[in-house]
Amino acid sequence: MSSPNAITNIHGGGRGYIPGKTPDDPRKRHKCQVCGRGFARAFNLKSHMHTHDPARPKPHQCPHPMCKRSFSRLHDLERHRQGIHSDGPLVDAKRQGVSPSIIRAQSRMRSRAESGGLI
């Protein structure tokens, strides 16, 4: 559970940064001007800035009929399905005793084969 003082992202982020309480890592010198989160690499800050853009594309739609959530990254959709709906490829993989990374690789290969791409 996050602290009531943690800065949250209305679009689903905000993983525990607490202004004035979260220790600064000297390696994280690239700071977000919106939420204050620090990054060791400028590229990671640049990628992070997209999380604050309410207009960014979110092509990964939750398949549950009553759920209207969509996500920019497939990983975030998988985590949502696992945590909120207790289903999806990650949950299925764990039930079968298979690594989620194996399931993801198989899914990518299947998609490439269906689209006529290389396997």
Secondary structure as GFF3:
##gff-version 3
##sequence-region A 1 119
A	DSSP	beta_strand	30	31	.	.	.	ID=ss1
A	DSSP	beta_strand	38	39	.	.	.	ID=ss2
A	DSSP	alpha_helix	42	49	.	.	.	ID=ss3
A	DSSP	three_ten_helix	50	52	.	.	.	ID=ss4
A	DSSP	beta_strand	60	61	.	.	.	ID=ss5
A	DSSP	beta_strand	70	71	.	.	.	ID=ss6
A	DSSP	alpha_helix	74	80	.	.	.	ID=ss7
A	DSSP	pi_helix	81	85	.	.	.	ID=ss8
A	DSSP	alpha_helix	89	96	.	.	.	ID=ss9
A	DSSP	alpha_helix	100	115	.	.	.	ID=ss10
###
